Amino acid sequence: MGKLKLFNGRVANQPKLPNHTCLLLASPRPGVHLLKPTMASMLEFRTPGFNPYAVKYSPYYDSRIAVATSANYGIVGNGRVFCLGLGPGGVQIEKTFDTNDSLYDLAWSEINENQMVVACGDGSIKLFDLGANDFPVMNFHEHKRETFSVCWNPVTKDNFLSSSWDGTVKIWSPTRTESLKTLPVGSCTYSAQFNPSNPALISTASSDSHIRVYDLRTPVSAKYHLTTTIPVHAPPATGAFLPNGQTFPAFPPAEILTHDWNKYNHGLVAAGGVDRVIRTFDVRNPSGGPLSLLRGHEYAVRRLAWSPHAADILISASYDMTVRVWTDGSTMPAAPHPGQPEPPVREGVQLGLMNRHTEFVTGVDWCLFGSGGWVASVGWDERVLLWDAHSLLRA
């Protein structure tokens, strides 16, 4: 487990994807030009000497993104956060900040358009302001091991959370250095998220193959606010079957590396990890098993994100060097197989695949604005790619 494991997990002498000739095209955004490989329109930015781990679009501007990166693949060395702007000259650096340790995640502030928090390998979280130079304006340091994810509260907007390999999730105010609350998960926690509509609900994904949901409205004496535990790899309690009539396959437990709440159905979460399968769950029925299985990645799923524009669409980034666009199948008719009374587990459908990265793809995010298809992806190939997911969709 850990940074070294993920780095060593790469297949030796794995072939790299071929380079593609780029063409200069007109952009839907005035003054910006797109680099277009043979398949999909793209903008590209390189981060020489630093391997990206996460990318996030600004919630305020469609022309601003931030990228969290680490030297030496995050094993040892410094970190750097890039704030990038899209303008007449393409992708340009607006600001960079260096840190003494690797960076694994970031989140834009929901109350200040110029601020962001980053998750650091030394266990700290740093708050940077684009109006300040060189140093963070706040430093939060209580985690005992690497901080691996951060998430700003999208509802109340006055706090954010962090998760760590030390098995805890902490809630912070941007105005004080001491945490407001600590939630003990008990195992390495790779991902933590606020519910998009209820600020009291927090979910986690961890190395013990479980999704957990905490409700801060419950008494702290009641399992430290823990209300729901979902065994991700367990079969459905009802013995549900697949649409083709096959019985539900057995999956051994594996680490969950990423998860996200659906932006339209706020009881629905998607999770992915080492076993390469993406699953969706209804947190109101934790023993019911997955609602959908999305299968196709050849290596671990590192990051996923539901679309903010369509209820059934999500995107995933993987160590197989691809980014894939999916539908979870919820908008497609699914009749039970003859002779079986239980509703089937849906099989998600891959709508498109982007294979222009030449190393592990570690981050992906949707633009909140525009026609609903623009995506940013980053990978260990020291590249940031911005592209239109609509160009990948199969007719």
Phi, psi and omega in degrees: 000150174111187186298316184295323180297315182294323180292316181288346181289351180289140179291132180297139178056032180295128183294144178269153179288150182292153173288153183237138176294135183255142179242145178270121184237165174286144182257149174293342177262120186305136175086353181250139178248153184247139169270126186241107166294184187295342185250310192227142178293135186214147161253146183227142173222141181251146179240070187301131180086354182226134181259116182295146175242334184204151177221141179219130170288146173294139175283358182253326186229138175280353183255015182226132174225160176233145183229128175264127186227164179220143172285151174055041175063019179082008181277317178205144177120189187276172172237161176213134174254129179256130167255120187244142177238146177260123182213194181302332180269012183092219180271122183235149176285125172268324182194148170228149174229135178258146177233162183282346181225171183299154175245134185243341181198167177206162176211133175287145173294145176265000181238349180219116186295345183256007185241151177209154173249147180233148180263127188248153181290343178273007179093359182265166170235133183240138178256116180253148178237128182295343178274354179248153183257141164073310192243153176291151177276340175215149177228128182241123186215096174230336180296143182269345177226189184306134169275124190247343177209151174222151181208128178271141181294115184279353184257296179282334175065006185254006177209171178215167180232163177220150173233156190217161172294349178281002176083022179230157169240134181237143178253135187231152164260139179292354184255000179219148186275344178269141181293152178279327183199149176237130178250116180280116177271319175100350177213164183309120188251107185277336188210140175217141186218146166278145170296138185289349180236338182240108184291349180273350182260128179231136179241154179223152173234133190219176186288349182268016174073027181232145165260132178239145177237129179248137178244110185290351177280344179278160179296144180296334180291342180272079177057036179054045177075004180289124182242334185219134174232124182246114174284103192299323187261004178283147177289158178300144180297334182272358182070038183299158182238171180274163182302334180277006177092351179289150176289158183296129183289155178273132179238124175290152179301145179208161181296138174262119186262338186204153173202165181201147176276141173293140185277353181243323176251101191278009169255005187251129175234152173242144182220147177212161182187217191294329184278004171078355184259135173263134180233148173247146184223148168264114185292346178280351178226071189295336180265002185280354181078180183289148173278325182220149170242129179243106187241138181167330178294145183264342175225183187304145174274117186268326183208143173218158181207128173290147177290139173279001186246343182214137188289336186253003187255135171218165182230148184222147177241142190221161172290354175278010175073020178239157167243131184236142177254133186230157157248140180281359178085002185290341179264002180257144179294140179220100179271143177301149178293142181307132178088356180244119184282334184286145174293142183285157167284127183288146171260116178294159184243129175283123182266336182189162183220131176246120186238035183272350173283150181242016175210180177311133173267123191246346182211149178204146179205150178267144168284135182282346189248175173081208187282353173097014182238354185284134186226146170246136176227150179224155180209175180290359175279011178065036182229142170246123180243131175243127189206165183263112182296335179300331182288349180266342190291134178287142179290000000 
